[in-house]
Amino acid sequence: MANADSVLDHEALAYAMALLKPPLERENLWAALGAALFAAVSALAFAVAMVMAPPVTSSKLALEPETTTEVVSSSENN
């Protein structure tokens, strides 16, 4: 059986079919960049708050009464 030559150009047909395919959707990077920016800004805000906040103490150091113990020497005891 003899091969019949095709009138269609296979390269042109493949090019036309590639043009008819729907375009591939690209990922939107703005959402990821926005989330990373929000995380960085909030981390910096928390760091600044930790540095500027007063220290937390569990006891009232300034209001504690001073306990003085008197040392009595043996010469004063007589």
C-alpha positions as CSV (number, residue, x, y, z in Angstrom):
1,M,0.0,0.0,0.0
2,A,1.4,3.3,-1.0
3,N,1.7,6.2,1.5
4,A,-0.5,9.1,0.5
5,D,1.2,12.4,0.9
6,S,-0.8,14.7,3.3
7,V,-1.7,18.2,2.2
8,L,-1.6,19.4,5.8
9,D,1.5,20.8,7.2
10,H,2.1,19.0,10.5
11,E,4.2,21.8,12.0
12,A,1.6,24.4,11.3
13,L,-1.1,22.2,12.6
14,A,0.8,21.6,15.9
15,Y,1.4,25.4,16.2
16,A,-2.3,26.1,15.7
17,M,-3.3,23.5,18.3
18,A,-0.9,25.0,20.7
19,L,-2.4,28.4,20.2
20,L,-5.9,27.0,20.9
21,K,-4.9,25.5,24.3
22,P,-6.0,27.6,27.3
23,P,-3.1,29.5,28.9
24,L,-1.5,28.1,32.0
25,E,-2.4,30.0,35.2
26,R,0.6,31.5,37.0
27,E,0.8,31.5,40.7
28,N,0.1,34.8,42.4
29,L,3.1,35.7,44.5
30,W,1.5,38.8,46.0
31,A,-0.3,36.8,48.7
32,A,2.9,35.1,49.8
33,L,4.8,38.3,49.8
34,G,2.1,40.0,51.8
35,A,2.0,37.2,54.4
36,A,5.8,37.4,54.7
37,L,5.8,41.1,55.1
38,F,3.1,40.9,57.8
39,A,5.1,38.3,59.7
40,A,8.2,40.4,59.5
41,V,6.5,43.6,60.7
42,S,4.7,41.8,63.5
43,A,8.0,40.2,64.7
44,L,9.7,43.6,64.7
45,A,6.8,45.1,66.6
46,F,6.9,42.4,69.3
47,A,10.7,42.8,69.6
48,V,10.4,46.5,70.1
49,A,7.6,46.0,72.7
50,M,9.8,43.5,74.6
51,V,12.7,46.0,74.6
52,M,10.6,48.9,75.7
53,A,8.5,47.2,78.3
54,P,9.4,47.5,81.9
55,P,10.9,44.5,83.6
56,V,8.5,42.2,85.3
57,T,9.3,41.3,88.9
58,S,7.4,38.8,91.1
59,S,8.2,40.5,94.4
60,K,8.2,44.1,95.5
61,L,11.9,44.7,95.8
62,A,11.7,48.4,96.5
63,L,9.1,48.1,99.3
64,E,10.7,45.3,101.3
65,P,11.8,46.3,104.8
66,E,15.4,46.1,105.6
67,T,16.2,43.4,108.1
68,T,19.2,44.4,110.2
69,T,20.8,41.8,112.4
70,E,22.9,43.3,115.2
71,V,26.1,41.5,115.9
72,V,26.8,41.7,119.6
73,S,30.5,41.3,120.4
74,S,31.7,39.6,123.5
75,S,33.0,42.9,124.9
76,E,29.6,44.5,124.8
77,N,28.0,41.6,126.5
78,N,29.8,42.1,129.8
